[in-house]
Amino acid sequence: MKLVTYSVNGKTSIGKLVGDSIVDLASAYPGGPTSMLEVLQGGSEVLARLDEIAPTEATTHRVVDVKLEAPIPNPPKYMAIGLNYRDHVEEILKRGGKAPEHQMWFNKNVSCINGPYDPIHLPKVSEALDYEGELGVVIGKRCKHVSEADAHSVIAGYLVIDDVTCRDWQRKTTQWTLGKSFDTHGPIGPWLVTADEIPDPQALEMRLFVNGELRQKTSTGGMVYDIAAQIAHLSTVMTLEPGDIIATGTCSGAGFGFNPQRFLQIGDVVRVEIDKLGHIENTVIAEPMP
């Protein structure tokens, strides 16, 4: 299934994509979940019930008539791994940097979450706005100390991510959270594709374009630590919960890696595509006055 959070006529609801239509799931499942977080908390039983709902049982809308929101507007956690593609590590080494000896994690504060087609802000305090196309993993079960062999059993699904970053703020300290957490700098979507539709998440092609120019292209097989290793590592430290988002790393080609560097400017359009998952597309605008 492709599960969405969407708005139409001033109301936000959950649905699933069937062809070119959105089937409203809340109206067809009285007493059932009304948000994506509740769907994920309901586990496999709820997902199976939603999968059974036919368009004739529910209100439907054409995709072009609704606004797609972030599939999970309020994830409990948003964790991201740094320097996790081999070509990106090589890019860093060429610039005099060091390869990490272990998995290197940071969090993006969940207030950065943004819709798949909503604008991203160029903050007044930054001159180094950058992009990072990434595969996102969404946790579907509360879990701790998950083995690599069992890791895929706790995944609800996948989505497309742009880990938008203010490089100047990222470099201010050894902790990257502030540079990664500006408002609107977490566009995700366009929908949550359930895990059963993606038999091998390590065999997807990912592409990122800026104003139609291809900047990043890779296979998710290029990760240093695959998804199973990431989940095993994280769950050693913390309890993972339904709705948690894991950003699995980016490849070479981010703006800071060019010479001269090519940071985003007002009016730029960033599009991230991943095979079988769809695309997100966001326009850079000036940070609005409060």
Disulfide bonds with the S-S distance in Angstrom:
none
